[in-house]
Amino acid sequence: MTLYRFVTCWRLEAPIDRVYQALSHPAQWPDWWPGLVEVEPLARGDRRGIGSCYRYTWRSRLGYRLCFAIRVTRVRPPTLIEAEAQGDLEGVGRWELRETRDGTEIRYHWQVRTRRRWMNLLAPLARPLFTWSHHAMMRRGALGLAGFLRVRLLASAPARE
């Protein structure tokens, strides 16, 4: 399995509570995130969402699909949502939100291993394409979320940990 570590930073001209609310309802993400084909609820969590589980089906800009379940493991409203992935990708994703003077900064940490055989076989050559595909998908998410919230997207870029 090939390990990928990504950090993406979005800045939106929106209050932190609105951004957190949108991110904490993944069943609605296909309404605003291009490339997210389907989100299927698998388990309800507690009142904060811990233990909730969803199956995500994504279609990349390169045309391949990825399907994996995400189970929420840690929540600290309105600043943190962390979850574990199992399926075509396996690992941990973490949304970190921080209020800024002009809105909200969102950092998404995504540390996953690919489990699909063809991806692992191609990884030595295709890793730059898979990385590009991830960044393109995240950029589409930032634009979609800004549109959904009817706010300006101030920044969207890969970041350093």
C-alpha positions as CSV (number, residue, x, y, z in Angstrom):
1,M,0.0,0.0,0.0
2,T,1.2,3.5,-0.9
3,L,1.0,6.2,1.8
4,Y,-0.2,9.7,0.9
5,R,-0.1,12.7,3.2
6,F,-2.0,15.9,2.1
7,V,-2.8,19.1,3.9
8,T,-5.1,21.5,2.2
9,C,-6.0,25.0,3.4
10,W,-9.2,26.8,2.5
11,R,-10.2,30.3,3.7
12,L,-13.8,31.3,3.4
13,E,-15.4,34.7,4.2
14,A,-17.9,32.9,6.5
15,P,-18.5,32.5,10.2
16,I,-16.9,29.4,11.7
17,D,-20.3,28.0,12.9
18,R,-21.7,28.0,9.3
19,V,-18.7,26.3,7.9
20,Y,-18.7,23.7,10.7
21,Q,-22.4,23.1,10.2
22,A,-21.8,22.4,6.5
23,L,-18.9,20.1,7.1
24,S,-20.6,18.2,9.8
25,H,-23.4,17.1,7.5
26,P,-21.7,14.9,4.9
27,A,-25.0,13.6,3.4
28,Q,-25.4,17.1,1.9
29,W,-21.9,17.3,0.5
30,P,-22.9,15.9,-3.0
31,D,-25.1,19.0,-3.3
32,W,-22.1,21.2,-3.4
33,W,-18.9,19.1,-3.9
34,P,-18.4,18.2,-7.6
35,G,-16.9,14.8,-8.0
36,L,-18.6,13.4,-4.9
37,V,-21.0,11.0,-6.5
38,E,-22.8,9.7,-3.4
39,V,-22.7,9.7,0.4
40,E,-24.6,6.8,1.9
41,P,-25.3,6.9,5.7
42,L,-24.2,3.6,7.4
43,A,-24.5,4.4,11.1
44,R,-25.8,7.2,13.3
45,G,-23.4,8.6,15.9
46,D,-24.0,10.2,19.2
47,R,-25.5,13.7,19.4
48,R,-22.1,15.2,18.4
49,G,-21.7,12.8,15.5
50,I,-19.0,10.6,17.0
51,G,-19.5,7.1,15.7
52,S,-21.4,8.2,12.6
53,C,-20.4,6.4,9.5
54,Y,-20.9,7.2,5.8
55,R,-19.8,5.5,2.6
56,Y,-18.4,8.0,0.1
57,T,-18.1,7.4,-3.7
58,W,-15.9,9.8,-5.5
59,R,-15.1,10.2,-9.2
60,S,-11.7,11.8,-9.8
61,R,-10.8,14.3,-12.5
62,L,-8.9,11.4,-14.1
63,G,-12.1,9.3,-14.3
64,Y,-11.4,6.6,-11.7
65,R,-13.7,6.0,-8.8
66,L,-12.9,5.6,-5.1
67,C,-15.2,4.2,-2.5
68,F,-14.6,4.2,1.2
69,A,-16.4,4.4,4.5
70,I,-15.6,7.2,7.0
71,R,-16.3,6.8,10.7
72,V,-16.2,9.9,12.9
73,T,-13.8,9.3,15.8
74,R,-13.4,12.8,17.4
75,V,-15.4,16.0,17.4
76,R,-14.8,19.4,19.0
77,P,-17.4,21.8,17.7
78,P,-16.8,24.1,15.9
79,T,-13.1,23.5,15.4
80,L,-12.5,19.8,14.8
81,I,-13.9,16.7,13.0
82,E,-11.6,13.7,12.8
83,A,-12.5,10.4,11.1
84,E,-11.0,7.0,10.0
85,A,-11.3,5.8,6.4
86,Q,-11.7,2.1,5.3
87,G,-12.1,0.9,1.8
88,D,-10.2,1.9,-1.4
89,L,-8.4,4.3,0.9
90,E,-7.5,3.6,4.5
91,G,-6.3,6.1,7.0
92,V,-7.3,9.3,8.9
93,G,-8.8,12.6,7.8
94,R,-9.1,15.7,10.0
95,W,-10.9,19.0,9.5
96,E,-9.5,21.8,11.6
97,L,-11.3,25.1,11.6
98,R,-10.1,28.4,13.0
99,E,-11.8,31.7,13.1
100,T,-10.0,34.6,11.5
101,R,-10.7,38.3,11.2
102,D,-12.2,37.8,7.7
103,G,-13.9,34.5,8.2
104,T,-12.7,30.9,8.7
105,E,-9.6,29.0,7.9
106,I,-10.1,25.3,7.2
107,R,-7.2,22.9,7.2
108,Y,-7.8,19.4,6.0
109,H,-5.3,16.7,6.9
110,W,-5.6,13.5,4.9
111,Q,-3.2,10.7,5.6
112,V,-4.2,7.5,3.7
113,R,-2.9,4.4,2.0
114,T,-4.3,3.2,-1.3
115,R,-5.7,-0.3,-1.1
116,R,-6.6,-0.8,-4.8
117,R,-4.0,-3.0,-6.5
118,W,-3.9,-1.0,-9.7
119,M,-3.2,2.2,-7.8
120,N,-0.4,0.6,-5.8
121,L,1.2,-0.9,-9.0
122,L,1.1,2.4,-10.8
123,A,2.1,4.5,-7.8
124,P,5.8,4.8,-8.6
125,L,4.9,6.5,-11.9
126,A,1.4,7.8,-11.3
127,R,1.9,9.4,-7.9
128,P,2.1,12.9,-9.3
129,L,-1.1,12.3,-11.2
130,F,-2.9,11.0,-8.0
131,T,-1.6,14.0,-6.1
132,W,-2.8,16.4,-8.8
133,S,-6.2,14.6,-8.8
134,H,-6.5,15.0,-5.0
135,H,-5.6,18.7,-5.1
136,A,-8.1,19.3,-8.0
137,M,-10.8,17.5,-6.0
138,M,-10.1,19.7,-3.0
139,R,-10.1,22.9,-5.0
140,R,-13.6,21.9,-6.4
141,G,-14.7,21.3,-2.8
142,A,-13.6,24.7,-1.7
143,L,-15.4,26.4,-4.6
144,G,-18.5,24.3,-4.0
145,L,-18.6,25.1,-0.3
146,A,-18.2,28.8,-0.9
147,G,-21.1,28.6,-3.4
148,F,-23.2,26.6,-1.1
149,L,-22.6,29.1,1.8
150,R,-22.9,32.1,-0.7
151,V,-19.6,33.5,0.5
152,R,-16.3,34.4,-1.1
153,L,-13.5,31.8,-1.3
154,L,-10.4,33.8,-0.1
155,A,-7.9,31.0,-0.6
156,S,-7.6,27.3,-1.5
157,A,-4.2,25.6,-1.7
158,P,-2.1,22.7,-0.7
159,A,-0.3,23.5,2.6
160,R,2.5,22.2,4.7
161,E,1.9,20.3,7.9
